């Protein structure tokens, strides 16, 4: 098989997958899942170990911690959390953080 043809087939398949992801609005969800899987990398081991629940809904990161002291500290650094999450995603996927 001609390598040029194979390369163009792969790029066409990638374009189709991208279009399907956007059509079904899954591209944003995949970014959210990817970012949440990097929580420890973004916030460090101590925060990661104290995190009990973490999800994104309507551009809000919901964060449940088992330490009231850490919750208080992170509430003061809310803008840093938003910045790190959005930088990791490569786009604005959250605009606020709620602590539970």
For each residue, the residues with C-beta under 8 A, 3 or more apart:
1: 5 6
2: 5 6
3: 6 7
4: 7 8
5: 1 2 8 9
6: 1 2 3 9 10
7: 3 4 10 11
8: 4 5 11 12
9: 5 6 12 13
10: 6 7 13 14
11: 7 8 14 15
12: 8 9 15 16
13: 9 10 16 17
14: 10 11 17 18
15: 11 12 18 19
16: 12 13 19 20
17: 13 14 20 21
18: 14 15 21 22 27
19: 15 16 22 23
20: 16 17 23 24 26
21: 17 18 24 26 27 30
22: 18 19 25 26 27
23: 19 20
24: 20 21
25: 22 28 29
26: 20 21 22 29 30
27: 18 21 22 30 31
28: 25 31 32 93
29: 25 26 32 33
30: 21 26 27 33 34
31: 27 28 34 35 89 90 91 93
32: 28 29 35 36 56 89 93
33: 29 30 36 37
34: 30 31 37 38 89
35: 31 32 38 39 42 56 85 88 89 93
36: 32 33 39 54 55 56
37: 33 34
38: 34 35 41 42 88
39: 35 36 42 43 47 48 51 54
40: 43 44 45 47 48
41: 38 88
42: 35 38 39 84 85 88
43: 39 40 47 48 51 81 84
44: 40 47 48
45: 40 48 49
46: 49 50 70
47: 39 40 43 44 50 51 65 70 74
48: 39 40 43 44 45 51
49: 45 46
50: 46 47 65 66 67 70
51: 39 43 47 48 54 63 64 65
52: 64 65 66
53: 62 63 64 100
54: 36 39 51 61 62 63 64
55: 36 61 62
56: 32 35 36 59 60 61 62 93 94
57: 60 62
58:
59: 56 92 93 94 95 96
60: 56 57 94 95 96 97 98
61: 54 55 56 81 82 85 94 96 97 98
62: 53 54 55 56 57 97 98 100
63: 51 53 54 74 81 97 98 99 100
64: 51 52 53 54 99 100
65: 47 50 51 52 68 70 71 74 99
66: 50 52
67: 50 70 71
68: 65 71 72
69: 72 73
70: 46 47 50 65 67 73 74
71: 65 67 68 74 75 99
72: 68 69 75 76
73: 69 70 76 77
74: 47 63 65 70 71 77 78 81 97 99
75: 71 72 78 99
76: 72 73
77: 73 74 80 81
78: 74 75 81 82 96 97
79: 82 83
80: 77 83 84
81: 43 61 63 74 77 78 84 85 97
82: 61 78 79 85 86 94 95 96 97
83: 79 80 86 87
84: 42 43 80 81 87 88
85: 35 42 61 81 82 88 89 93 94
86: 82 83 89 91 92 93 94
87: 83 84 90
88: 35 38 41 42 84 85
89: 31 32 34 35 85 86 92 93
90: 31 87
91: 31 86
92: 59 86 89 95
93: 28 31 32 35 56 59 85 86 89
94: 56 59 60 61 82 85 86 97
95: 59 60 82 92
96: 59 60 61 78 82
97: 60 61 62 63 74 78 81 82 94
98: 60 61 62 63
99: 63 64 65 71 74 75
100: 53 62 63 64
